[in-house]
Amino acid sequence: MPIDTPKVVRGSAPPISTGRVIGDKFEVCGVLGEGGTGIVYEARRLGEDGVANGEPVALKVIHGHLMFDKQIRGRFTREAKILSRLSGPNLCPVLDYGEVPDPHGEGVSLVYIALPKIVGPPLDQLLREQGAPSIDQALDIVIQVCTALSSAHAQGVIHRDLKPGNVLLKDGKEVVVVDFGMAKILTGGGTGTTGLTAHNMVFGTPEYMAPEQARGDELDARCDIYAVGVMLYELVTGKVPFTGNTPLNVLTAQLTEPPESPRERAPERAISPALEAVIMHALAKDPRDRYPTAAAFAVAIAHAQSHPDDVAGVTPQRAAVGAGVQLVRRSDDMVHAVTLPGPAPAASKPSLPAFSPAPLPSSRAWLLVWAVAVAIGIAVGVWLSLRAS
């Protein structure tokens, strides 16, 4: 059902009690988790007889006292609308979403999203509790993430906030990519993004943000490729490429510093030359030097598995995003990339290359001015992003 702008009360509502029915469809059974913007309830779908004997669901509901916040409400409703149009392997579908009166009768309307209940930990929890998985397990996880991205990108959606906390391991094995609250819908040409958020505002998690995202540039699907590259680096080395005391420190490193070689970062992990090359290509500062699609990334990973010394064989080919979309099909021992028809990229609006100013030997002052300008821009972007969170 569509979500219209509600009349809300700026008050705080207590958690929904067990046994309450939401939207005449779901009976609340308990709380699965809680975050800064909302609560996730365990619920069951009501049958035709009104008895909660249907499938278990995860019901996401915004905190009542935040319903008047346009940024939070906008991100929540946008996530529902984006997810409702997505389908494919390794994606979490939306079962239902809508708006209902406050079940406590206090006048605060509630917006909810109903999702299948996924039994399994997020990847960041696995990393905290068990450390880095085996190399083969890491590659299997990332290939499944690429499969989810292939489906999303084929439907014109980029995630923009991929990180281990947004990757669930269903039953400990099957990857499910969640939390498209920061997603954007690509324009019909296959490049660029719609104006769902203010121009030049920075959104995302600094450790996983592509340089162009840190700058607030126009984005395409290759920002997700970078984020998955960071995840792959973390899974095989046990650490993210860049850390810092503040978000600004991390974003500055994303913009200006090359990542340390994975084989040097974790020599005990026996990372092959080809796999290291795959990771470094995915982490290229210039998006044109990354893999052009998630499927191409997955195929390169599979090639590195079967040909661990073939560095040249995993070099990405520069290609226009949108000229054709690839879906990944994985069997027990092979990864296949199938190219599907897609819209041709708009010739009048090519993707912008990464900004890399050439130093002027005769005037070091210009370098100082540029560095200060970049730092100020990042600081403003981070401040605006934190206000929107």
PyMOL commands that set and color helices and strands:
alter all, ss='L'
color gray80, all
select helices_A, chain A and resi 64-66+70-84+123-130+135-154+164-166+206-208+211-215+222-237+247-256+262-265+267-269+273-282+287-289+294-306+312-314+364-388
alter helices_A, ss='H'
color red, helices_A
select strands_A, chain A and resi 21-22+26-34+38-45+56-62+96-100+110-116+157-158+167-170+174-177+184-185+325-330+335-340
alter strands_A, ss='S'
color yellow, strands_A
deselect
rebuild
show_as cartoon
